[in-house]
Amino acid sequence: MGVRIETVIVRPKRQHLFGASAAQNDMKELSEKFDRLVGSNLVVVFDFSDASSISGSYLRATIGWSLNCGRMHAEGATRSDFSDPWSLRPIAIYPVVAAKARETVWEIHDFLKHRDMTCLLVNPEEEPPYNEVQILGSLDEFLLLTMHKISVMGSASAQSLKDASNDNITVGGWSNRLTALLAYRMVLREKIRKTWKYETLGKEQKPWD
């Protein structure tokens, strides 16, 4: 993987994960890294393998908070509230999740789907790029197909996707898809000379079922 990343695992050793305060406490050590990220991306594995139940408030304060901060970073937004240490701000963060209990996975999937969010379900024993990932939440079919194309190519730009495709899609159209995938935190990117190159976190992707 050409893009610079750092991987951190958040692994609460509890069967029941409830409440925003508990979630923020679980991320306390992680929060110290946010302001020190320079030139690299932070992949955070929320390993909920021990959990048999999880609440919406816990998910909002962990995966939801991280995805929103990542979207702000992708869209070039700025932080407005500095009084709250857990206020949303742009962070080069890519949350992924691991879980074993199907009920826990379903709760995460349902939480994301109703908020137009998506997150990768990964094997916590692997390092990115993961061999296989499943997609939780809501992701447009065209964006999923674009991810597959990037995976096959290894890395891609809007121009290289256009050159490799028989579809009647302009460079601008491919660029829009890549921008959307970045906001969803489905791809990483780096600038090589004047061109943005994108990579996927998983070599093979499929929707969770």
C-alpha positions in Angstrom: 0.0 0.0 0.0 1.6 3.3 -1.2 -0.5 5.6 1.0 1.0 6.2 4.4 -1.1 4.8 7.2 -0.9 4.1 10.9 -3.2 1.4 12.4 -4.6 1.5 15.9 -6.9 -1.0 17.6 -9.7 0.0 20.0 -10.7 -3.3 21.7 -13.1 -2.9 24.7 -13.2 -6.2 26.6 -16.8 -6.1 27.6 -19.9 -8.0 26.5 -22.2 -5.0 26.6 -21.2 -1.7 25.0 -23.5 1.1 26.1 -23.3 4.9 26.4 -21.3 7.8 24.9 -19.2 8.3 28.1 -18.1 4.7 28.0 -17.3 5.0 24.3 -15.2 8.2 24.8 -13.3 6.5 27.7 -12.5 3.6 25.4 -11.1 6.0 22.9 -9.1 8.1 25.4 -5.7 6.8 24.4 -6.6 7.1 20.7 -7.7 10.8 21.1 -4.1 11.7 21.9 -3.0 10.8 18.4 -5.5 13.0 16.6 -3.6 16.3 16.8 -0.3 14.6 16.0 -1.2 13.1 12.7 1.0 14.7 10.0 1.2 13.3 6.5 -0.3 9.9 7.3 -3.8 8.4 7.7 -5.1 6.7 10.8 -6.9 3.4 10.4 -8.8 2.7 13.6 -10.0 -0.9 14.1 -13.0 -0.9 16.4 -12.7 -4.5 17.5 -16.1 -5.4 19.1 -15.4 -9.1 19.0 -16.2 -9.6 22.7 -19.5 -7.7 22.4 -22.9 -9.4 22.3 -24.9 -6.1 22.4 -24.2 -2.5 21.5 -26.2 0.7 21.8 -26.8 3.5 19.4 -25.2 6.0 21.7 -22.0 4.0 21.9 -22.0 3.7 18.1 -22.6 7.4 17.6 -19.6 8.2 19.8 -17.2 5.7 18.2 -17.8 4.7 14.6 -20.3 7.6 13.9 -18.0 10.3 15.4 -15.0 8.9 13.5 -16.8 8.7 10.2 -18.1 12.3 10.5 -14.6 13.6 11.4 -13.2 11.7 8.4 -15.8 13.2 6.1 -14.9 16.7 7.4 -11.3 16.0 6.5 -12.2 14.7 3.0 -14.4 17.8 2.3 -11.9 20.3 3.7 -14.2 21.5 6.5 -12.9 23.2 9.6 -13.6 22.7 13.3 -16.0 25.3 14.8 -16.3 24.2 18.5 -13.0 24.1 20.5 -14.7 24.0 23.9 -15.6 20.3 23.7 -12.7 17.8 23.3 -15.1 15.5 21.5 -16.5 18.1 19.1 -16.4 17.2 15.4 -13.2 18.3 13.5 -11.4 17.2 10.4 -9.2 14.1 11.0 -7.5 11.8 8.5 -9.2 8.9 10.2 -10.5 5.7 8.6 -12.6 3.7 11.0 -13.2 0.0 10.3 -15.0 -2.6 12.5 -14.5 -6.2 13.6 -17.3 -8.2 15.3 -18.3 -11.8 15.8 -21.8 -11.8 17.1 -24.3 -11.5 14.2 -26.6 -9.4 16.4 -23.8 -6.9 17.0 -23.0 -6.7 13.3 -26.6 -6.1 12.5 -26.9 -3.3 15.0 -23.8 -1.6 13.4 -25.2 -2.2 9.9 -28.6 -0.8 10.8 -27.1 2.2 12.6 -25.0 3.1 9.5 -27.7 2.4 7.0 -30.1 4.9 8.5 -27.5 7.6 8.5 -26.2 7.2 5.0 -22.9 6.0 6.3 -20.8 3.0 5.5 -17.9 1.1 7.2 -15.8 -1.9 6.5 -16.1 -5.2 8.4 -12.6 -6.6 8.6 -10.5 -9.4 10.1 -8.7 -7.8 13.1 -5.9 -10.2 12.7 -4.9 -8.7 9.4 -3.2 -5.5 8.4 -4.5 -3.2 5.6 -4.9 -3.7 2.8 -7.2 -6.5 4.1 -7.7 -9.6 1.9 -11.5 -9.5 2.1 -13.9 -6.9 3.6 -17.6 -6.7 3.9 -19.4 -3.4 3.6 -21.8 -2.4 6.3 -24.4 0.4 5.9 -25.4 2.2 2.8 -23.2 2.3 -0.4 -24.4 3.1 -3.9 -24.0 0.2 -6.4 -22.0 2.5 -8.8 -19.6 3.4 -5.9 -19.2 -0.3 -5.1 -18.3 -1.0 -8.8 -15.8 1.8 -8.7 -14.2 0.3 -5.6 -13.8 -3.0 -7.5 -12.1 -1.3 -10.4 -9.7 0.4 -8.1 -8.9 -2.9 -6.4 -8.2 -4.6 -9.6 -5.9 -1.8 -10.8 -4.1 -1.5 -7.4 -4.4 2.2 -7.4 -6.3 4.6 -9.7 -6.9 8.2 -10.7 -10.0 9.6 -12.4 -8.1 9.6 -15.7 -6.9 6.0 -15.4 -10.4 4.8 -14.6 -11.7 6.5 -17.7 -8.9 5.1 -19.8 -9.5 1.6 -18.5 -13.3 1.7 -18.8 -15.7 1.2 -21.7 -18.4 3.1 -19.8 -19.5 6.5 -21.2 -18.3 8.3 -18.1 -16.2 11.5 -18.2 -13.1 12.2 -16.1 -15.3 14.5 -14.0 -17.8 11.7 -13.5 -15.1 9.4 -12.2 -13.7 12.2 -10.1 -17.1 12.6 -8.4 -17.3 8.9 -7.6 -13.8 9.0 -6.1 -14.6 12.0 -4.0 -17.8 10.3 -2.7 -15.8 7.2 -1.8 -13.3 9.3 0.0 -16.0 11.0 2.0 -17.5 7.6 2.9 -13.9 6.6 4.0 -13.9 3.7 1.5 -10.7 4.7 -0.2 -7.4 6.4 0.8 -5.6 8.9 -1.5 -2.3 10.5 -2.0 -1.1 13.2 -4.4 1.6 12.2 -6.9 2.8 15.3 -8.7 -0.5 16.9 -9.7 -2.7 13.8 -9.7 -4.7 12.2 -6.9 -4.2 8.4 -6.7 -6.7 6.3 -4.8 -6.4 2.9 -3.1 -8.9 0.7 -1.3 -8.5 -0.7 2.2 -9.7 -4.2 1.1 -8.5 -6.2 -1.9 -12.0 -7.8 -2.3 -15.2 -6.1 -1.2 -18.8 -7.3 -0.9 -21.9 -6.1 0.9 -22.6 -7.7 4.2 -25.5 -10.2 4.2 
